[in-house]
Every structure is written in C-alpha cells, then in structure tokens.
Amino acid sequence: MATDSNENKCTTRTQNSKKLLALITLLVVCSCTAHGQPDQATPPNILVVVVDDLGQMDIEPNNPDTFYRTPNITRFASQGVRFDNHYSASPVCSPSRFALMTGRNPAVAGATDWFHKEGDTHRSERFKPALVNEFMGREELTIAEQLKSGGYSTAFVGKWHLGEEEQYWPENQGFDINIGGYWSGSPKGRDGYFSPYRNPRLEDGPDGEYLTERLTTETIALLQKMKRQESPFFIFLSYYTVHIPLGAPEQSVSENRTRAKELGRLTEFGQEEQVWPNTETPRRVRKTQDHPVYAAMVEQMDKNFGRLLEALEDLGIADDTLVIFTSDNGGLSTSEGLPTSNLPFRGGKGWLYEGGIRVPLIIRWPGRLTPGIVNSSPVINMDLYPTILDSAGVQHAAVDGESLFPVQKPRKQPQHRALYWHYPHYSNQGGVPASAIRVGDYKLIRRLEDGRVQLYDLSSDPEELLDLASQMPEKANELADLLNAWYTHAGARFLNPKSGVTPWRPPLKTD
C-alpha cells in the first residue's frame, strides 16, 4: 500500500502555480465581510452533497414543471446561489468524481470512462475505446488532503467509485472517516437500495432499511460528533441514488404512481440520432417525467437533504457551514430503463449533449453569499476544488478549475474561458466517442470516429437542434483549433484501430 505524504504529492503539482497563488492571496485580502469573498479568519465547515445521475431538470428550482417534488432543494436554492450553466466534467460518473476530488480535467490523467473492475472491458463498437486508468492515483492531491493540511477533520459518506483496490478508497485519499465508499458505482444491497447492503464499508441495518435514509443518518451523526471538535469539518456525502437499479419505499412509489394518473401523465418517447454501426433504428429517449419509482427516489433524496439542513439548524452551525449541492452527470434518459427526461436539453447520461453534462449546482454560505441569486456564467465541477479551498483559506497549486468567488452577483458569460470535455468511449447509454468545447455561447462537439463537428449557439438553441457548422465555418474552425491545442496540453488519448481501420486523429502541429 502506498504511503505517499501530502508534501511529496504537492511537489509534483506546484509548478507554474505562483501566479495563481498570488491571485488567491489578493482575493482573500480583498474579501468583504458581508456578501463578498471568503473571510480567511473564520474558515467555514463544509458539507458537499452529490446526487448520482440527477439531471438538470430533475429539481424544481431548475424546472418548475417537473413531476418530481423537491421542496427542500427549492427552499435551499432561495437561500443560496444557483448556477444554471453548470457542467459536470464528464457525462459519466468516475471521471466527474475525479474532477471533483482533484480539480483537474479527467483527460489529463487518462481517467475518461467509468472505472471498471480488473478483467472487465470497456465497450467496443466500430473502434476500440481509448485506454483508461481505472483509479484515482495516490499521487493526486485530493481536496480532502488539502483541507486536512489546513486543519480540517474530513469524512466521506456514500458512493466512491474511484478505484477497485483499497489503497484507492477514501480512507487512503485524505478522509479520516469512510462510511460506504468502495469500488462499486451502484448499490449492491437487497433489490439495490435496501439492507442488507453487501457493502464492506457500511454495516447492515435492519432488514429493509433504505440506503438513502441510512447515509443521511450517518451524516447527521458525523455532524453531531464534529460539532464538538475544535477544528472545522469537511463532509462529502455522495448519495448512491438516483442511480440504477431503481428502488424506493413502496408507499412513496405508490403515491407517485397514483399522482401520475391523476395528472394525466402519458409516457412519451422520442428518438435520438442513430449512432452505432448496423443500428436499424434510432435510440429511444424519454420525453416525459412520470416514472413513479424514479420520482419516489428523487422525493426521498429531497426529504433526506431536508433532514441534513434541519440538523445544521438544530446544532446551531448552519450559519457557519458552506453547503454545496450538485450531481455527477446528467439524467439517465436513453438507456437502462430510461427513467427520466432532460428536455428541453438533448441526450442524457453518456452523451456530450447538454442533457448529459449540464447538472444542478447550488451553493449556500450564510453571511457570505447573497441568497436567491441565479448565476448564468458557464462553470464546471472542477471549479468546486479551488472554490472550496479558497473558502477555507487553504492555498493550492494550479488546477484546471477556477474559483467561483465572487458569486454573489450574476456575471456576464466570460467570452475568454473555454470549457473542455473528452470522452473517447462508447457509453452504455448510446453516446458516441466525442470531445466538446464551450466558449461563451458557442459549443462545438467533435465526433472522434471520423472527426466531423457540430456547432451550436446555446443562447438561442439550448436544445442543440440547429447545427451551425456549415453556416459558420470560421467559428467552427476557431473552436476546433482551440480543441486541437487542448488535446496536446491534456495529453488526450483517442480511439484505437479495429479490424484494420484507423479512427480520426487530431492534425499534427506544423509550427
């Protein structure tokens, strides 16, 4: 088992960081006391809540017409800042979680697909997928390790999915406590979400106990314990819900089944493009939110999130705690039961269309952030790493994310910042191998099988229905050139040949 110290890890990540550290120092020194930058003298407690596979349109603050009831998240959004152009770093889970933990784009570490167990293979279709590192390496300086160096107590609860071997599990990646985090990307209990859990880091509860409720109870116990300590705390709660296999208490399922009938909800499916070779029909995509089990899972998640917020109030630490609510990738709409709809956004989990990567983000920090603000700047979950460390007054080396402070006022979309995605794989959900870049309102998607591109103006076409690549060749070429340059910077990996046929490769630099 590796025993790298934080100091040794840090030496590999500090090059070219002086400029960023100077900027961070300036931000902290210039901080406001009411609704501005973080106050380094009073580092907050930090609670991060990640819901697995929760789509952008699955919560009421983002979608008032949603079938799913989320009153606690709605109330939470009114108390914090909601980001309506927030993205996951990947359309699937492990790479997105890597980005959250490290602040780095998963492409730079070859961590571009969900992590498989040894011996399992990644999907191969027309071409073989890119090679994948199946773990978050011990050399990575995680957010938990950084916060520990700043005097924080740290705990992880729930889904980890960042490496099969124990040396890569939370307790060996900076977390003092690990409850429920191991290699698996989905629950393995009775019918998935009910005890006995078959989880080596979570003791079984009473037969039939619901996993989402149990993880919340464990987190509340940690809040009670850590409140008594002198040091601030960092708790990362990663719910397994709403990932398949779907499961929720029967009473809640029955209520939502009845409600769907009373509302006259009629299940509808549309068609996504034909993507795989020899596929005779396009892939189905769900158009309506009416799945009673999925609705019950969202409802139970919201109820338990409300329990967390109530516990913070009861313990008298709500005003001292920075709370972040988000998801790891878009909602599941094109496969594996098609339980939700991301409309008006196209695609879903496993796709680089907006439905696969645009996800909820709400941040509440009483006394520091003005409540009820909606921020429309394009941001990405890698940004949470420097944002959290800045809030704690912990200096850090350069990462791919950018601090979100100040977030108290809506900002114009920064035209200079580029967001990048790289997914050289065939997803379980039907998504094709692709890369993407967004700069301002424009988003370009490149297909990695043949190199063809699609260009969308998200300000007028968030549904990504009108491909502008042929109408705006200069803009398409501009973004394509930026993407090509980024490939080199990131050391991006690409599809591999199959049956003697070679897939597209980025052009070689000539200068």
C-alpha positions as CSV (number, residue, x, y, z in Angstrom):
1,M,0.0,0.0,0.0
2,A,1.4,3.4,-1.0
3,T,2.2,5.8,1.8
4,D,3.0,9.0,-0.1
5,S,2.9,12.1,2.1
6,N,0.9,15.1,1.2
7,E,4.2,17.0,1.0
8,N,5.5,14.6,-1.6
9,K,2.3,14.8,-3.6
10,C,2.4,18.5,-3.5
11,T,5.9,18.7,-5.0
12,T,4.6,17.1,-8.2
13,R,1.8,19.7,-8.5
14,T,3.3,23.1,-7.7
15,Q,5.0,24.1,-11.0
16,N,3.6,27.2,-12.6
17,S,1.4,27.9,-9.5
18,K,2.9,31.2,-8.2
19,K,0.7,33.4,-10.4
20,L,-2.5,31.6,-9.2
21,L,-1.4,31.7,-5.6
22,A,-0.8,35.4,-5.8
23,L,-4.3,35.8,-7.3
24,I,-5.8,33.8,-4.5
25,T,-4.0,35.8,-1.9
26,L,-5.3,39.0,-3.5
27,L,-8.9,37.6,-3.4
28,V,-8.7,36.7,0.2
29,V,-7.1,40.0,1.3
30,C,-9.7,42.0,-0.6
31,S,-12.6,40.0,0.9
32,C,-15.8,41.6,2.1
33,T,-17.3,40.9,5.4
34,A,-21.0,40.6,4.4
35,H,-21.6,39.4,0.9
36,G,-18.2,39.0,-0.8
37,Q,-15.0,37.0,-0.8
38,P,-14.3,34.4,1.9
39,D,-13.1,35.6,5.3
40,Q,-9.9,33.6,5.9
41,A,-10.0,34.3,9.7
42,T,-13.2,32.2,10.1
43,P,-12.9,29.1,7.9
44,P,-16.3,27.5,7.4
45,N,-17.5,24.0,8.0
46,I,-18.0,22.4,4.5
47,L,-20.7,20.0,3.5
48,V,-20.8,18.8,-0.1
49,V,-23.8,16.7,-1.3
50,V,-23.6,14.9,-4.6
51,V,-26.6,13.1,-6.0
52,D,-25.7,10.4,-8.6
53,D,-27.2,10.8,-12.1
54,L,-29.5,13.7,-11.1
55,G,-30.4,15.7,-14.2
56,Q,-30.5,19.4,-14.5
57,M,-34.3,19.3,-15.0
58,D,-35.0,16.9,-12.1
59,I,-35.3,19.6,-9.5
60,E,-38.0,22.3,-9.1
61,P,-35.6,25.3,-8.9
62,N,-34.4,24.5,-12.5
63,N,-37.7,23.2,-13.7
64,P,-40.9,24.4,-12.1
65,D,-42.9,22.0,-14.3
66,T,-41.0,18.9,-13.1
67,F,-43.0,15.9,-12.0
68,Y,-40.6,15.4,-9.1
69,R,-41.3,17.1,-5.8
70,T,-38.2,18.8,-4.3
71,P,-39.4,21.4,-1.7
72,N,-36.3,21.2,0.4
73,I,-34.0,21.8,-2.6
74,T,-36.3,24.6,-3.7
75,R,-36.0,26.3,-0.2
76,F,-32.3,25.7,-0.2
77,A,-32.0,27.5,-3.6
78,S,-33.8,30.5,-2.3
79,Q,-31.1,30.7,0.5
80,G,-28.1,30.4,-1.8
81,V,-26.7,30.9,-5.3
82,R,-28.0,28.7,-8.1
83,F,-25.9,28.1,-11.2
84,D,-27.9,27.4,-14.3
85,N,-25.0,26.9,-16.7
86,H,-23.1,24.4,-14.5
87,Y,-21.5,21.3,-16.1
88,S,-20.0,18.0,-15.0
89,A,-16.5,17.3,-16.3
90,S,-17.8,14.1,-17.9
91,P,-21.1,12.5,-19.0
92,V,-20.4,9.5,-16.7
93,C,-19.6,9.1,-13.1
94,S,-15.9,8.2,-12.3
95,P,-14.3,10.9,-14.4
96,S,-16.7,13.5,-13.0
97,R,-15.8,12.4,-9.4
98,F,-12.1,12.5,-10.3
99,A,-12.6,16.1,-11.3
100,L,-14.4,17.0,-8.1
101,M,-11.7,15.4,-6.0
102,T,-8.7,16.9,-7.8
103,G,-9.8,20.0,-9.6
104,R,-8.3,18.5,-12.8
105,N,-9.8,17.6,-16.1
106,P,-10.1,13.8,-16.2
107,A,-8.4,13.7,-19.6
108,V,-5.1,14.8,-18.2
109,A,-5.0,11.6,-16.1
110,G,-6.5,9.2,-18.7
111,A,-9.5,8.8,-16.4
112,T,-12.1,9.3,-19.1
113,D,-14.6,6.5,-18.6
114,W,-16.3,5.0,-15.5
115,F,-13.9,2.8,-13.6
116,H,-14.2,-1.0,-14.2
117,K,-13.1,-3.8,-12.1
118,E,-10.0,-5.7,-13.2
119,G,-10.9,-8.0,-16.0
120,D,-13.9,-6.1,-17.1
121,T,-13.7,-4.5,-20.6
122,H,-14.9,-1.2,-21.9
123,R,-17.4,-1.2,-24.7
124,S,-16.0,-1.6,-28.2
125,E,-18.0,-0.8,-31.3
126,R,-16.7,0.5,-34.7
127,F,-13.4,1.1,-33.0
128,K,-11.7,0.1,-29.8
129,P,-12.0,2.7,-27.0
130,A,-9.1,4.7,-25.6
131,L,-7.1,3.1,-22.8
132,V,-8.3,4.2,-19.3
133,N,-6.6,4.4,-15.9
134,E,-9.1,2.6,-13.7
135,F,-8.3,4.5,-10.4
136,M,-7.6,7.9,-9.0
137,G,-3.9,7.7,-8.4
138,R,-2.4,8.2,-4.9
139,E,-0.2,10.9,-6.3
140,E,-3.3,13.1,-6.8
141,L,-3.6,15.8,-4.2
142,T,-7.3,15.5,-3.3
143,I,-9.4,18.2,-1.8
144,A,-9.6,16.2,1.4
145,E,-5.8,16.1,1.7
146,Q,-5.6,19.8,1.1
147,L,-8.2,20.6,3.7
148,K,-6.5,18.2,6.2
149,S,-3.4,20.3,5.8
150,G,-5.5,23.3,6.7
151,G,-6.7,21.8,9.9
152,Y,-10.0,20.3,8.8
153,S,-11.4,17.0,10.0
154,T,-12.6,15.1,7.0
155,A,-15.3,12.4,6.3
156,F,-16.7,10.6,3.3
157,V,-20.1,9.0,3.1
158,G,-21.6,7.1,0.2
159,K,-20.6,6.3,-3.3
160,W,-16.8,6.5,-4.2
161,H,-16.2,4.5,-7.4
162,L,-12.6,5.8,-7.9
163,G,-10.7,2.6,-7.8
164,E,-11.1,-1.2,-7.1
165,E,-8.2,-1.7,-4.7
166,E,-8.5,-0.5,-1.1
167,Q,-5.4,1.7,-1.4
168,Y,-7.6,4.0,-3.6
169,W,-10.5,4.2,-1.3
170,P,-11.5,7.3,0.7
171,E,-9.5,6.5,3.9
172,N,-6.3,6.4,1.8
173,Q,-7.1,9.6,-0.1
174,G,-7.4,12.1,2.7
175,F,-10.6,11.2,4.5
176,D,-10.4,10.5,8.3
177,I,-13.6,8.6,8.1
178,N,-15.2,6.5,5.3
179,I,-18.7,5.2,5.5
180,G,-20.0,3.4,2.5
181,G,-17.3,4.3,0.0
182,Y,-15.6,1.5,-2.0
183,W,-15.1,0.4,-5.6
184,S,-18.8,0.0,-6.6
185,G,-20.6,2.5,-8.7
186,S,-24.1,1.3,-7.8
187,P,-25.7,-0.1,-4.6
188,K,-25.5,-3.9,-4.2
189,G,-28.0,-4.5,-1.4
190,R,-31.3,-6.4,-1.4
191,D,-33.0,-5.0,-4.5
192,G,-30.2,-2.4,-4.7
193,Y,-31.2,0.1,-2.1
194,F,-32.3,-1.9,0.9
195,S,-30.4,-3.6,3.7
196,P,-28.5,-5.9,3.8
197,Y,-26.2,-3.7,1.7
198,R,-23.3,-6.0,0.8
199,N,-21.0,-3.1,1.3
200,P,-17.6,-3.6,3.0
201,R,-17.6,0.0,4.4
202,L,-21.2,0.0,5.7
203,E,-22.7,-2.2,8.3
204,D,-26.0,-3.7,7.5
205,G,-29.1,-2.1,9.2
206,P,-32.4,-3.7,9.9
207,D,-33.7,-5.8,7.1
208,G,-35.3,-3.5,4.5
209,E,-33.7,-0.2,5.7
210,Y,-33.4,2.3,2.9
211,L,-29.9,3.3,1.8
212,T,-30.5,7.0,1.2
213,E,-32.0,7.4,4.6
214,R,-29.2,5.4,6.3
215,L,-26.5,7.5,4.7
216,T,-28.3,10.7,5.8
217,T,-28.5,9.3,9.4
218,E,-24.8,8.5,9.3
219,T,-24.0,12.1,8.1
220,I,-26.1,13.7,10.8
221,A,-24.3,11.6,13.4
222,L,-21.0,12.9,12.0
223,L,-22.3,16.5,12.2
224,Q,-23.1,16.0,15.8
225,K,-19.7,14.5,16.5
226,M,-17.7,17.0,14.6
227,K,-19.5,20.0,16.1
228,R,-17.9,19.1,19.4
229,Q,-14.4,19.3,17.9
230,E,-12.4,22.4,17.8
231,S,-11.4,22.1,14.1
232,P,-13.7,22.8,11.2
233,F,-15.0,19.8,9.3
234,F,-15.4,18.7,5.7
235,I,-18.0,16.1,4.9
236,F,-18.5,14.8,1.4
237,L,-21.9,13.0,1.2
238,S,-22.3,11.1,-2.1
239,Y,-25.7,9.5,-2.4
240,Y,-25.9,6.4,-4.5
241,T,-29.4,7.5,-5.5
242,V,-30.8,8.1,-8.2
243,H,-28.5,5.5,-10.0
244,I,-30.0,2.2,-11.2
245,P,-31.1,-0.3,-10.1
246,L,-34.1,1.9,-9.2
247,G,-35.6,1.4,-5.8
248,A,-37.6,3.4,-3.2
249,P,-40.0,2.7,-0.3
250,E,-43.2,1.2,-1.7
251,Q,-45.5,3.8,-0.1
252,S,-43.7,6.6,-1.9
253,V,-43.7,4.7,-5.2
254,S,-47.5,4.0,-4.9
255,E,-48.2,7.7,-4.2
256,N,-46.3,8.8,-7.3
257,R,-47.9,6.2,-9.4
258,T,-51.4,7.5,-8.3
259,R,-50.3,11.1,-8.8
260,A,-49.1,10.4,-12.4
261,K,-52.5,9.0,-13.2
262,E,-54.3,11.9,-11.6
263,L,-52.3,14.4,-13.5
264,G,-52.9,12.6,-16.7
265,R,-49.3,12.0,-17.4
266,L,-48.8,9.9,-20.6
267,T,-45.4,8.4,-21.1
268,E,-43.8,9.5,-24.3
269,F,-40.6,8.6,-26.1
270,G,-38.8,10.4,-28.8
271,Q,-35.8,9.4,-31.0
272,E,-32.2,10.3,-30.6
273,E,-29.8,10.0,-33.6
274,Q,-28.6,6.7,-34.9
275,V,-25.1,6.3,-33.6
276,W,-23.8,2.8,-33.7
277,P,-22.9,0.8,-36.8
278,N,-25.6,-1.6,-38.0
279,T,-28.2,0.0,-35.8
280,E,-31.5,-0.2,-37.7
281,T,-33.5,2.3,-35.6
282,P,-32.5,5.4,-33.7
283,R,-32.1,5.2,-29.9
284,R,-35.2,5.9,-27.8
285,V,-35.1,8.9,-25.4
286,R,-37.7,9.6,-22.7
287,K,-39.7,12.8,-23.2
288,T,-41.9,12.8,-20.0
289,Q,-41.1,12.8,-16.3
290,D,-43.6,10.3,-14.9
291,H,-41.7,7.3,-13.7
292,P,-43.1,6.5,-10.3
293,V,-40.0,4.8,-8.9
294,Y,-37.6,7.4,-10.1
295,A,-40.0,10.1,-8.8
296,A,-40.0,8.4,-5.4
297,M,-36.2,8.2,-5.4
298,V,-35.9,12.0,-6.1
299,E,-38.6,12.7,-3.4
300,Q,-36.7,10.5,-0.8
301,M,-33.5,12.2,-1.7
302,D,-35.1,15.6,-1.2
303,K,-36.6,14.6,2.1
304,N,-33.3,13.4,3.4
305,F,-31.5,16.5,2.2
306,G,-34.0,18.4,4.2
307,R,-33.1,16.4,7.2
308,L,-29.4,17.5,6.8
309,L,-30.4,21.1,6.6
310,E,-32.6,20.8,9.7
311,A,-29.7,19.1,11.6
312,L,-27.4,22.0,10.8
313,E,-30.0,24.4,12.2
314,D,-30.7,22.2,15.3
315,L,-26.9,22.1,16.0
316,G,-26.6,25.8,15.6
317,I,-24.0,25.6,12.9
318,A,-26.0,26.4,9.7
319,D,-24.5,29.9,9.6
320,D,-21.0,28.5,9.9
321,T,-21.4,25.9,7.2
322,L,-20.8,26.2,3.5
323,V,-23.2,23.7,1.8
324,I,-22.9,22.7,-1.9
325,F,-25.5,20.6,-3.7
326,T,-24.7,19.1,-7.1
327,S,-24.8,16.0,-9.3
328,D,-22.1,14.0,-11.1
329,N,-23.6,13.8,-14.6
330,G,-26.9,14.3,-16.5
331,G,-30.1,12.3,-16.0
332,L,-30.5,8.8,-17.5
333,S,-32.8,9.2,-20.4
334,T,-31.7,6.9,-23.3
335,S,-31.0,3.5,-21.8
336,E,-31.2,1.2,-18.7
337,G,-34.9,1.9,-18.2
338,L,-34.9,5.5,-19.5
339,P,-36.3,6.7,-16.1
340,T,-36.2,10.5,-16.6
341,S,-36.4,13.2,-19.2
342,N,-33.9,16.1,-19.6
343,L,-36.0,18.1,-22.0
344,P,-35.5,20.7,-23.4
345,F,-31.9,19.5,-23.2
346,R,-30.8,16.9,-25.7
347,G,-29.5,13.5,-24.8
348,G,-28.6,12.4,-21.3
349,K,-26.1,10.4,-19.3
350,G,-23.3,9.1,-21.5
351,W,-23.8,11.9,-24.1
352,L,-21.9,15.2,-24.6
353,Y,-25.1,17.0,-25.5
354,E,-26.4,19.3,-22.8
355,G,-28.6,16.7,-21.2
356,G,-25.6,14.6,-20.4
357,I,-23.4,17.2,-18.8
358,R,-25.4,20.1,-17.6
359,V,-26.2,19.4,-14.0
360,P,-27.5,21.2,-10.8
361,L,-25.3,23.4,-8.6
362,I,-26.5,25.4,-5.6
363,I,-24.2,26.9,-3.1
364,R,-25.3,28.3,0.3
365,W,-23.0,30.2,2.6
366,P,-24.9,32.4,5.1
367,G,-23.4,35.9,5.6
368,R,-21.1,35.4,2.6
369,L,-23.3,34.9,-0.4
370,T,-26.4,36.9,-1.3
371,P,-29.4,34.5,-1.2
372,G,-31.7,33.9,-4.2
373,I,-29.1,34.8,-6.9
374,V,-29.0,32.9,-10.2
375,N,-25.6,32.9,-11.8
376,S,-25.6,32.1,-15.6
377,S,-21.8,32.0,-16.1
378,P,-20.6,28.7,-17.7
379,V,-18.9,26.8,-14.9
380,I,-17.7,23.2,-14.4
381,N,-17.5,20.9,-11.4
382,M,-13.7,21.2,-11.4
383,D,-14.3,24.7,-10.2
384,L,-15.5,23.4,-6.8
385,Y,-12.0,22.3,-5.8
386,P,-10.4,25.8,-5.8
387,T,-13.7,27.4,-4.6
388,I,-13.8,25.2,-1.5
389,L,-10.1,25.6,-0.8
390,D,-10.4,29.4,-1.2
391,S,-13.3,29.4,1.3
392,A,-11.2,27.6,3.8
393,G,-8.2,29.9,3.3
394,V,-6.1,26.9,2.1
395,Q,-3.6,27.8,-0.6
396,H,-3.3,25.4,-3.5
397,A,-1.3,24.8,-6.7
398,A,-2.8,25.4,-10.1
399,V,-5.6,23.2,-11.2
400,D,-7.9,23.1,-14.2
401,G,-10.8,24.6,-12.3
402,E,-11.2,28.2,-11.5
403,S,-12.6,29.6,-8.2
404,L,-16.2,30.7,-8.4
405,F,-15.8,33.6,-6.0
406,P,-17.2,36.2,-6.2
407,V,-20.6,34.5,-7.0
408,Q,-22.9,36.9,-5.2
409,K,-23.8,38.8,-8.4
410,P,-24.9,37.5,-11.8
411,R,-21.9,37.8,-14.2
412,K,-21.9,38.1,-18.0
413,Q,-20.7,35.0,-19.7
414,P,-16.9,35.2,-19.9
415,Q,-16.1,35.1,-23.6
416,H,-12.5,34.2,-23.0
417,R,-12.9,31.0,-20.9
418,A,-13.1,27.6,-22.6
419,L,-14.6,24.5,-21.1
420,Y,-13.4,21.2,-22.4
421,W,-14.8,17.6,-22.4
422,H,-13.2,14.4,-23.8
423,Y,-15.0,11.1,-23.9
424,P,-13.2,8.7,-26.3
425,H,-15.6,5.8,-25.4
426,Y,-18.9,4.2,-26.4
427,S,-21.2,4.8,-23.5
428,N,-23.6,2.2,-22.1
429,Q,-26.3,4.8,-22.8
430,G,-25.6,5.0,-26.5
431,G,-23.4,8.1,-26.5
432,V,-20.7,8.2,-29.2
433,P,-17.0,8.9,-28.6
434,A,-16.6,12.6,-28.7
435,S,-15.0,15.8,-27.4
436,A,-16.6,19.1,-26.8
437,I,-15.6,22.7,-26.1
438,R,-17.7,25.7,-25.0
439,V,-16.6,29.3,-25.3
440,G,-19.2,31.9,-24.4
441,D,-22.5,30.9,-26.1
442,Y,-20.9,28.6,-28.6
443,K,-20.4,24.9,-28.2
444,L,-18.6,22.6,-30.6
445,I,-18.8,18.8,-30.5
446,R,-16.3,16.7,-32.4
447,R,-17.0,13.0,-33.2
448,L,-13.9,11.0,-32.6
449,E,-14.7,8.2,-35.1
450,D,-14.4,10.5,-38.1
451,G,-13.6,14.0,-36.8
452,R,-16.8,15.7,-38.1
453,V,-18.0,18.6,-35.9
454,Q,-21.3,20.1,-34.8
455,L,-21.6,23.7,-33.7
456,Y,-24.5,25.1,-31.6
457,D,-25.3,28.6,-30.3
458,L,-26.7,27.7,-26.8
459,S,-28.1,31.2,-26.2
460,S,-30.7,30.7,-29.0
461,D,-30.6,26.9,-29.3
462,P,-30.1,25.3,-25.9
463,E,-31.8,22.2,-27.3
464,E,-28.9,21.7,-29.7
465,L,-31.2,21.1,-32.7
466,L,-29.6,23.5,-35.3
467,D,-26.1,22.6,-36.3
468,L,-24.3,25.8,-37.5
469,A,-21.0,24.2,-38.5
470,S,-21.7,24.7,-42.3
471,Q,-23.2,28.2,-41.8
472,M,-20.4,29.5,-39.5
473,P,-17.2,27.7,-40.7
474,E,-15.0,30.4,-39.2
475,K,-16.4,29.9,-35.7
476,A,-16.3,26.2,-36.1
477,N,-12.7,26.3,-37.1
478,E,-11.8,28.7,-34.3
479,L,-13.2,26.3,-31.7
480,A,-11.8,23.2,-33.4
481,D,-8.3,24.8,-33.3
482,L,-8.7,25.5,-29.6
483,L,-9.8,21.9,-29.0
484,N,-6.8,20.6,-31.0
485,A,-4.4,22.7,-28.9
486,W,-6.0,21.5,-25.7
487,Y,-5.5,17.8,-26.8
488,T,-1.8,18.4,-26.7
489,H,-1.9,20.2,-23.4
490,A,-4.0,17.5,-21.8
491,G,-2.2,14.6,-23.3
492,A,-5.6,13.3,-24.5
493,R,-6.0,9.7,-25.6
494,F,-8.0,8.6,-28.6
495,L,-9.9,5.7,-30.1
496,N,-7.8,2.7,-31.2
497,P,-7.9,0.9,-34.6
498,K,-10.2,-2.1,-35.1
499,S,-10.3,-4.6,-37.9
500,G,-7.5,-2.8,-39.7
501,V,-9.4,0.5,-39.8
502,T,-7.9,3.6,-38.1
503,P,-10.1,6.2,-36.5
504,W,-9.7,10.0,-36.7
505,R,-6.6,11.6,-35.2
506,P,-6.0,15.3,-34.5
507,P,-3.8,17.1,-37.0
508,L,-0.1,17.3,-36.2
509,K,1.2,20.7,-35.3
510,T,3.2,22.3,-38.1
511,D,4.6,25.3,-36.3
